[in-house]
């Protein structure tokens, strides 16, 4: 792996390896329903939606109205898009 994460540990590697074994949406629903709370799944989905809307150059107010995310959450995600590890950017590009 060329990217060196500051969070890298063996247990996190194993979690990501487990995620990489998921074959389809049903596998994802089954795994994430077991490993996450409903609130955590909703929060992750909301963050991805915020990143998508920010990449579409929508305003904080528009994003807040559409997603109900707080301006603090929107700001944090915007900071990730500008200065982060490019995770959101890579995923959003692949989803196009």
DSSP file (Angstrom, degrees, kcal/mol; ACC not computed):
  #  RESIDUE AA STRUCTURE BP1 BP2  ACC     N-H-->O    O-->H-N    N-H-->O    O-->H-N    TCO  KAPPA ALPHA  PHI   PSI    X-CA   Y-CA   Z-CA
    1    1 A X              0   0    0      0, 0.0     0, 0.0     0, 0.0     0, 0.0   0.000 360.0 360.0 360.0 124.2    0.0    0.0    0.0
    2    2 A X        +     0   0    0      2,-0.0     2,-0.4     0, 0.0     0, 0.0   0.822 360.0  79.1 -75.4 -31.8    1.5    3.3   -1.1
    3    3 A X        -     0   0    0      1,-0.0     2,-0.7    82,-0.0    82,-0.0  -0.648  69.2-152.9 -83.3 130.6   -0.6    5.4    1.2
    4    4 A X        -     0   0    0     -2,-0.4     2,-0.2     3,-0.0    -2,-0.0  -0.884  12.5-157.6-104.9 104.5    0.5    5.5    4.9
    5    5 A X    >   -     0   0    0     -2,-0.7     3,-0.8     1,-0.1    -2,-0.0  -0.573  18.6-141.3 -82.0 143.0   -2.5    6.1    7.2
    6    6 A X  T 3  S+     0   0    0     -2,-0.2    -1,-0.1     1,-0.2    -2,-0.0   0.614 104.6  53.7 -74.7 -11.2   -1.9    7.5   10.6
    7    7 A X  T 3  S+     0   0    0      2,-0.0    -1,-0.2     5,-0.0     5,-0.2   0.446  77.1 134.6 -98.7  -2.4   -4.7    5.2   11.8
    8    8 A X    <   +     0   0    0     -3,-0.8     2,-0.3     4,-0.1     3,-0.0  -0.260  20.8 145.8 -61.4 126.3   -3.2    2.0   10.4
    9    9 A X     >  -     0   0    0      1,-0.1     4,-2.5    -2,-0.0     5,-0.2  -0.944  59.3-103.3-149.2 164.1   -3.2   -1.0   12.9
   10   10 A X  H  > S+     0   0    0     -2,-0.3     4,-2.2     1,-0.2     5,-0.1   0.893 119.3  50.3 -60.4 -42.3   -3.7   -4.7   12.5
   11   11 A X  H  > S+     0   0    0      2,-0.2     4,-1.9     1,-0.2    -1,-0.2   0.864 111.8  47.8 -68.7 -33.6   -7.3   -4.7   13.7
   12   12 A X  H  > S+     0   0    0      2,-0.2     4,-2.7     1,-0.2     5,-0.2   0.889 109.3  53.9 -71.5 -39.1   -8.2   -2.0   11.3
   13   13 A X  H  X S+     0   0    0     -4,-2.5     4,-2.6     1,-0.2    -2,-0.2   0.920 109.1  49.3 -56.3 -43.6   -6.5   -3.8    8.5
   14   14 A X  H  X S+     0   0    0     -4,-2.2     4,-2.2     2,-0.2    -2,-0.2   0.892 109.5  51.4 -66.0 -39.3   -8.6   -6.8    9.3
   15   15 A X  H  X S+     0   0    0     -4,-1.9     4,-2.3     2,-0.2    -2,-0.2   0.946 112.6  45.3 -60.4 -48.3  -11.8   -4.8    9.3
   16   16 A X  H  X S+     0   0    0     -4,-2.7     4,-2.4     1,-0.2    -2,-0.2   0.876 110.6  53.6 -65.8 -37.2  -10.9   -3.3    5.9
   17   17 A X  H  X S+     0   0    0     -4,-2.6     4,-0.6    -5,-0.2    -1,-0.2   0.903 108.8  50.6 -61.2 -39.7  -10.0   -6.8    4.6
   18   18 A X  H >< S+     0   0    0     -4,-2.2     3,-1.1     1,-0.2     4,-0.4   0.924 109.7  49.6 -63.0 -44.6  -13.4   -8.0    5.8
   19   19 A X  H >< S+     0   0    0     -4,-2.3     3,-1.5     1,-0.3    -2,-0.2   0.888 105.1  58.3 -61.6 -38.8  -15.1   -5.1    4.0
   20   20 A X  H 3< S+     0   0    0     -4,-2.4    -1,-0.3     1,-0.3    -2,-0.2   0.664  97.6  62.0 -67.2 -14.9  -13.2   -5.9    0.8
   21   21 A X  T << S+     0   0    0     -3,-1.1    -1,-0.3    -4,-0.6    -2,-0.2   0.632  75.7 112.1 -83.0 -13.2  -14.7   -9.4    0.8
   22   22 A X    <   -     0   0    0     -3,-1.5     3,-0.1    -4,-0.4    -3,-0.0  -0.415  47.9-170.6 -65.8 130.5  -18.3   -8.1    0.5
   23   23 A X        -     0   0    0     -2,-0.1     2,-0.3     1,-0.1    -1,-0.1   0.742  56.3  -2.0 -99.0 -26.2  -19.6   -9.1   -2.9
   24   24 A X  S  > S-     0   0    0      1,-0.1     4,-2.0     0, 0.0    -1,-0.1  -0.905  81.6 -82.1-155.5 179.3  -22.8   -7.1   -3.4
   25   25 A X  H  > S+     0   0    0     -2,-0.3     4,-2.9     1,-0.2     5,-0.2   0.867 123.8  55.9 -61.0 -38.3  -25.3   -4.7   -1.8
   26   26 A X  H  > S+     0   0    0      1,-0.2     4,-2.7     2,-0.2    -1,-0.2   0.933 106.6  50.0 -61.4 -44.8  -27.0   -7.6    0.2
   27   27 A X  H  > S+     0   0    0      1,-0.2     4,-2.7     2,-0.2     5,-0.2   0.914 111.4  50.6 -56.1 -42.8  -23.6   -8.6    1.7
   28   28 A X  H  X S+     0   0    0     -4,-2.0     4,-3.0     2,-0.2     5,-0.4   0.936 110.5  47.6 -63.0 -47.9  -23.1   -4.9    2.6
   29   29 A X  H  X S+     0   0    0     -4,-2.9     4,-2.3     1,-0.2     5,-0.2   0.940 114.4  47.1 -58.5 -46.8  -26.5   -4.6    4.3
   30   30 A X  H  X S+     0   0    0     -4,-2.7     4,-1.2    -5,-0.2    -2,-0.2   0.932 117.2  41.7 -62.4 -46.3  -26.0   -7.8    6.2
   31   31 A X  H  X S+     0   0    0     -4,-2.7     4,-2.4    -5,-0.2     3,-0.3   0.946 117.2  45.2 -67.8 -48.9  -22.5   -6.9    7.4
   32   32 A X  H  X S+     0   0    0     -4,-3.0     4,-2.3     1,-0.2    -1,-0.2   0.836 108.8  56.5 -69.3 -31.3  -23.2   -3.3    8.3
   33   33 A X  H  < S+     0   0    0     -4,-2.3    -1,-0.2    -5,-0.4    -2,-0.2   0.840 114.1  41.8 -65.1 -30.9  -26.4   -4.1   10.0
   34   34 A X  H  < S+     0   0    0     -4,-1.2    -2,-0.2    -3,-0.3    -1,-0.2   0.859 122.0  37.5 -80.7 -37.7  -24.4   -6.4   12.3
   35   35 A X  H  < S+     0   0    0     -4,-2.4     2,-0.3    -5,-0.1    -2,-0.2   0.722 117.1  44.9 -92.0 -21.6  -21.4   -4.3   12.8
   36   36 A X  S  < S-     0   0    0     -4,-2.3     2,-0.2    -5,-0.2     3,-0.0  -0.823  77.8-116.6-120.7 157.9  -23.0   -0.8   13.1
   37   37 A X     >  -     0   0    0     -2,-0.3     4,-2.1     1,-0.1     5,-0.2  -0.482  37.3-108.3 -79.3 164.0  -25.9    0.7   14.8
   38   38 A X  H  > S+     0   0    0      1,-0.2     4,-2.5     2,-0.2     5,-0.2   0.909 122.4  53.9 -58.9 -41.5  -28.7    2.2   12.6
   39   39 A X  H  > S+     0   0    0      1,-0.2     4,-2.5     2,-0.2    -1,-0.2   0.904 107.1  50.4 -60.8 -42.1  -27.5    5.6   13.7
   40   40 A X  H  > S+     0   0    0      2,-0.2     4,-2.4     1,-0.2    -1,-0.2   0.901 110.6  48.9 -64.6 -41.0  -23.9    4.9   12.6
   41   41 A X  H  X S+     0   0    0     -4,-2.1     4,-2.4     2,-0.2    -2,-0.2   0.928 112.7  48.0 -63.5 -44.6  -25.1    3.7    9.2
   42   42 A X  H  X S+     0   0    0     -4,-2.5     4,-2.6     1,-0.2    -2,-0.2   0.905 111.2  51.3 -62.6 -40.9  -27.3    6.8    8.7
   43   43 A X  H  X S+     0   0    0     -4,-2.5     4,-2.3     2,-0.2    -2,-0.2   0.910 110.7  47.8 -63.9 -42.7  -24.3    9.0    9.8
   44   44 A X  H  X S+     0   0    0     -4,-2.4     4,-2.0     2,-0.2    -1,-0.2   0.924 113.3  47.6 -63.7 -44.2  -22.0    7.4    7.3
   45   45 A X  H  X S+     0   0    0     -4,-2.4     4,-2.2     1,-0.2    -2,-0.2   0.899 111.3  51.7 -63.4 -40.6  -24.5    7.7    4.5
   46   46 A X  H  X S+     0   0    0     -4,-2.6     4,-2.7     1,-0.2    -1,-0.2   0.915 107.6  52.1 -63.0 -43.2  -25.2   11.3    5.4
   47   47 A X  H  X S+     0   0    0     -4,-2.3     4,-2.5     1,-0.2    -1,-0.2   0.903 109.4  49.3 -61.3 -41.5  -21.5   12.1    5.3
   48   48 A X  H  X S+     0   0    0     -4,-2.0     4,-2.4     2,-0.2    -1,-0.2   0.910 111.1  49.9 -64.7 -40.6  -21.1   10.7    1.8
   49   49 A X  H  X S+     0   0    0     -4,-2.2     4,-2.6     2,-0.2    -2,-0.2   0.909 110.1  50.8 -63.2 -41.8  -24.2   12.7    0.7
   50   50 A X  H  X S+     0   0    0     -4,-2.7     4,-2.8     2,-0.2     5,-0.2   0.934 110.4  49.0 -60.8 -45.9  -22.7   15.8    2.1
   51   51 A X  H  X S+     0   0    0     -4,-2.5     4,-2.3     1,-0.2    -2,-0.2   0.908 111.4  50.3 -60.5 -41.6  -19.4   15.2    0.3
   52   52 A X  H  X S+     0   0    0     -4,-2.4     4,-0.9     2,-0.2    -2,-0.2   0.929 112.7  45.5 -61.8 -46.3  -21.3   14.5   -2.9
   53   53 A X  H  <>S+     0   0    0     -4,-2.6     5,-2.1     1,-0.2     3,-0.3   0.878 111.6  52.1 -68.0 -37.7  -23.2   17.8   -2.6
   54   54 A X  H ><5S+     0   0    0     -4,-2.8     3,-1.9     1,-0.2    -1,-0.2   0.905 106.8  53.4 -62.8 -40.0  -20.1   19.8   -1.7
   55   55 A X  H 3<5S+     0   0    0     -4,-2.3    -1,-0.2     1,-0.3    -2,-0.2   0.735 103.6  57.3 -67.7 -19.9  -18.4   18.4   -4.8
   56   56 A X  T 3<5S-     0   0    0     -4,-0.9    -1,-0.3    -3,-0.3    -2,-0.2   0.307 119.9-114.6 -89.1   7.5  -21.4   19.7   -6.7
   57   57 A X  T < 5 +     0   0    0     -3,-1.9    -3,-0.2     1,-0.2    -2,-0.1   0.759  59.4 159.5  66.7  28.8  -20.6   23.2   -5.3
   58   58 A X      < -     0   0    0     -5,-2.1    -1,-0.2     1,-0.1     2,-0.1  -0.466  41.8-107.7 -76.6 155.7  -23.8   23.4   -3.3
   59   59 A X     >  -     0   0    0     -2,-0.1     4,-2.5     1,-0.1     5,-0.2  -0.373  23.9-110.9 -80.4 161.9  -23.9   25.9   -0.4
   60   60 A X  H  > S+     0   0    0      1,-0.2     4,-3.0     2,-0.2     5,-0.2   0.905 119.4  53.3 -56.7 -42.6  -23.8   24.9    3.2
   61   61 A X  H  > S+     0   0    0      1,-0.2     4,-2.1     2,-0.2    -1,-0.2   0.907 109.8  46.7 -61.6 -43.5  -27.4   26.1    3.6
   62   62 A X  H  > S+     0   0    0      2,-0.2     4,-2.2     1,-0.2    -1,-0.2   0.915 114.7  47.3 -63.5 -43.4  -28.6   24.0    0.7
   63   63 A X  H  X S+     0   0    0     -4,-2.5     4,-3.0     1,-0.2     6,-0.5   0.906 110.5  51.8 -66.3 -42.2  -26.7   20.9    2.0
   64   64 A X  H  X S+     0   0    0     -4,-3.0     4,-2.0    -5,-0.2    -1,-0.2   0.902 111.7  47.8 -60.4 -41.6  -28.1   21.4    5.5
   65   65 A X  H  < S+     0   0    0     -4,-2.1    -2,-0.2    -5,-0.2    -1,-0.2   0.905 117.2  41.4 -66.7 -42.1  -31.6   21.6    4.1
   66   66 A X  H  < S+     0   0    0     -4,-2.2    -2,-0.2    -5,-0.1    -1,-0.2   0.908 131.2  22.3 -73.1 -43.0  -31.2   18.5    1.9
   67   67 A X  H  < S-     0   0    0     -4,-3.0    -3,-0.2    -5,-0.2    -2,-0.2   0.626  88.9-132.3-103.1 -15.9  -29.3   16.3    4.4
   68   68 A X     <  +     0   0    0     -4,-2.0    -4,-0.2    -5,-0.4    -3,-0.1   0.580  55.5 150.2  64.2  13.8  -30.2   17.8    7.8
   69   69 A X        -     0   0    0     -6,-0.5    -1,-0.3   -23,-0.1    -2,-0.1  -0.465  50.4-110.2 -70.5 147.0  -26.4   17.6    8.6
   70   70 A X     >  -     0   0    0     -2,-0.1     4,-2.5     1,-0.1     5,-0.2  -0.346  22.4-115.0 -72.2 158.6  -25.1   20.3   10.9
   71   71 A X  H  > S+     0   0    0      1,-0.2     4,-2.6     2,-0.2     5,-0.2   0.822 118.6  58.5 -64.5 -28.6  -22.9   23.1    9.6
   72   72 A X  H  > S+     0   0    0      2,-0.2     4,-2.3     1,-0.2    -1,-0.2   0.922 107.8  45.2 -64.7 -43.0  -20.1   21.6   11.8
   73   73 A X  H  > S+     0   0    0      2,-0.2     4,-2.3     1,-0.2     5,-0.2   0.926 113.8  49.2 -64.8 -44.9  -20.5   18.3   10.0
   74   74 A X  H  X S+     0   0    0     -4,-2.5     4,-2.4     1,-0.2    -2,-0.2   0.917 112.0  49.1 -60.9 -43.6  -20.6   19.9    6.6
   75   75 A X  H  X S+     0   0    0     -4,-2.6     4,-2.3     2,-0.2    -1,-0.2   0.907 109.8  50.9 -62.2 -43.5  -17.5   22.0    7.5
   76   76 A X  H  X S+     0   0    0     -4,-2.3     4,-1.8     1,-0.2    -1,-0.2   0.905 112.6  46.1 -61.7 -42.2  -15.6   18.9    8.7
   77   77 A X  H  X S+     0   0    0     -4,-2.3     4,-2.4     2,-0.2    -1,-0.2   0.881 110.1  53.6 -69.7 -37.4  -16.3   17.1    5.5
   78   78 A X  H  X S+     0   0    0     -4,-2.4     4,-1.9     1,-0.2    -2,-0.2   0.895 107.3  51.8 -61.7 -39.3  -15.4   20.2    3.4
   79   79 A X  H  X S+     0   0    0     -4,-2.3     4,-3.4     2,-0.2     5,-0.4   0.900 108.7  51.0 -63.6 -40.3  -12.1   20.2    5.2
   80   80 A X  H  X S+     0   0    0     -4,-1.8     4,-2.1     1,-0.2     6,-0.5   0.903 109.1  50.9 -62.9 -41.1  -11.6   16.5    4.4
   81   81 A X  H  < S+     0   0    0     -4,-2.4    -1,-0.2     1,-0.2    -2,-0.2   0.858 119.5  37.0 -64.2 -34.2  -12.3   17.3    0.7
   82   82 A X  H  < S+     0   0    0     -4,-1.9    -2,-0.2    -5,-0.2    -1,-0.2   0.867 139.2   8.7 -85.2 -39.2   -9.8   20.1    0.7
   83   83 A X  H  < S+     0   0    0     -4,-3.4    -3,-0.2    -5,-0.2    -2,-0.2   0.332 103.0 100.9-128.3   6.1   -7.0   18.7    3.0
   84   84 A X  S  < S-     0   0    0     -4,-2.1    -4,-0.1    -5,-0.4    -3,-0.1   0.192  89.5 -78.4 -84.3-157.9   -7.8   15.1    3.6
   85   85 A X        -     0   0    0      1,-0.0    -4,-0.1   -82,-0.0    -1,-0.1   0.278  62.4-111.3 -89.5   8.9   -6.6   11.8    2.3
   86   86 A X  S  > S+     0   0    0     -6,-0.5     4,-2.3     3,-0.1     5,-0.2   0.641  78.1 132.4  68.6  17.2   -8.7   12.0   -0.9
   87   87 A X  H  > S+     0   0    0      2,-0.2     4,-2.2     1,-0.2     5,-0.2   0.944  72.8  44.4 -62.9 -49.1  -10.9    9.1    0.3
   88   88 A X  H  > S+     0   0    0      1,-0.2     4,-3.1     2,-0.2     5,-0.3   0.944 113.7  51.1 -59.8 -47.4  -14.2   11.0   -0.5
   89   89 A X  H  > S+     0   0    0      1,-0.2     4,-2.1     2,-0.2    -1,-0.2   0.900 110.4  48.5 -58.9 -43.0  -12.8   12.2   -3.9
   90   90 A X  H  X S+     0   0    0     -4,-2.3     4,-1.8     2,-0.2    -1,-0.2   0.922 115.0  44.2 -64.3 -44.7  -11.8    8.7   -4.9
   91   91 A X  H  X S+     0   0    0     -4,-2.2     4,-1.8     2,-0.2    -2,-0.2   0.932 113.0  50.4 -67.5 -46.0  -15.1    7.1   -4.0
   92   92 A X  H  X S+     0   0    0     -4,-3.1     4,-0.8     1,-0.2    -1,-0.2   0.887 109.9  51.2 -62.0 -37.9  -17.2    9.8   -5.5
   93   93 A X  H >< S+     0   0    0     -4,-2.1     3,-0.7    -5,-0.3    -1,-0.2   0.909 110.5  49.0 -64.4 -41.1  -15.3    9.6   -8.8
   94   94 A X  H 3< S+     0   0    0     -4,-1.8    -1,-0.2     1,-0.2    -2,-0.2   0.776 106.6  56.7 -70.2 -26.1  -15.8    5.8   -8.9
   95   95 A X  H 3<        0   0    0     -4,-1.8    -1,-0.2     1,-0.2    -2,-0.2   0.649 360.0 360.0 -79.3 -15.1  -19.5    6.2   -8.2
   96   96 A X    <<        0   0    0     -4,-0.8    -1,-0.2    -3,-0.7    -2,-0.1   0.500 360.0 360.0 -65.7 360.0  -19.9    8.5  -11.3
